Amino acid sequence: MPNDPQWTFLSNHGHVLLCLAEEPEARLREVADRVGITERAVQRIVADLEEAGYISRSREGRRNRYKVHQDMPLRHSVESHREVGVLLSLILRPSQPVVNDRES
């Protein structure tokens, strides 16, 4: 398997969502480094996710905290019968808690 794949199974939107679910207080610069895109691209993706209701943002001191709304359906018609939480639970390590908007 090559070290630099030409394609992935998830979009950058999916990668950003996973990063924010795993680390709700992450700085967008950190998310950009992890996903491998620019900070500006992450800002646009976060705006898309927030506008569509998949995440919400709150201010805690000088930092943002992101909440992923796991009950939202996945967007493509092939998987729209499943919720975001199903995807998160499949991919995130079991040792990493997933911030659930029902718990807050």
N, C-alpha and C positions, 0 to 999 in steps of 0.2 A: 504494500500500500504506500503510495507516495506521501511524503511529508507535507506537501502543499497541494491539497485537493483543488480541482478546478470547479467543483460544485459541492453543495452540501444538501442534506435532507431538509433543513430548516432555513427559513429566510432570516435576514438580519433583524426583522421585527421579532421573530421568534427567539433569536439569540438574546436580544436586549431584554425581552420579557423574562426569559429564564434568569438572566443576570440579576434583574431587579427583584425577582421572587426569592432568589438565593441570598441576596444582600440588599435589603430595602434601603439602606442608608448609603449605598455606593455613590461615589461621585461619577458624573457622566464621563469624565476623562478616564476613570478606571474601567468603566463599561466599554468605552471605545477601544482601549488597549486590549481588553479581553476578547472582544468580538473581532477586532482587526479592521475597524473602520474609523473614520474621523469623528471627533467630538461633535462637530456640526451635524453629521449624519445621525448620531445618537440623539441629539436634540430634536431633530425632525421626527425621528421614530417615536420618541417619548411623547411629543406633541400629538402624533397620530394615535398612539395607544390611549392617551388621556382623552382626546376628543371622542374616540369611539367607545369609551367607558371601560376599557380593559385595565386601566390603572388610575389611581388618584394620587395626588401629591399633597403632602402637608409639610409645613415648615417647622423644624425643630432647631431652635437657635439659629445658627448660620448655615444649617444643612437642610436639604430636602430629604424626606422619607417617602418612599413609594409603597403603595399598597396594590397588590394584584388582585383583581376581582375574579376569583376562580370559577364563579358560577356562569361566567360569560361563555357563549358558544364559540368554538373555533370557527373561523370565517369562511373557509372554502366549503363548497357544497359536499365534497367528498367526506369531510370530517365534521360538518356542522351539527351532527347529532351528538357530539361529545363536547364537554366543557373544558375550558382552559386548565382547570385543576387536574384533569386526567393526564394531560400532557406533562404538566409539572411533576406529578407524582411518578411518572415513568422515567423522567430524565434526571431529576435532581437526586443526588445521593441521599440514601435513607437517613444519614446522620445530619443532614441539613434540614432544619425546620422550614416549612413553607408557611409564609404569613398568609393566613386565611382571613378574608374580610368578615367572615361570620364570627371569628373569635374576638374581634375588636369591639 
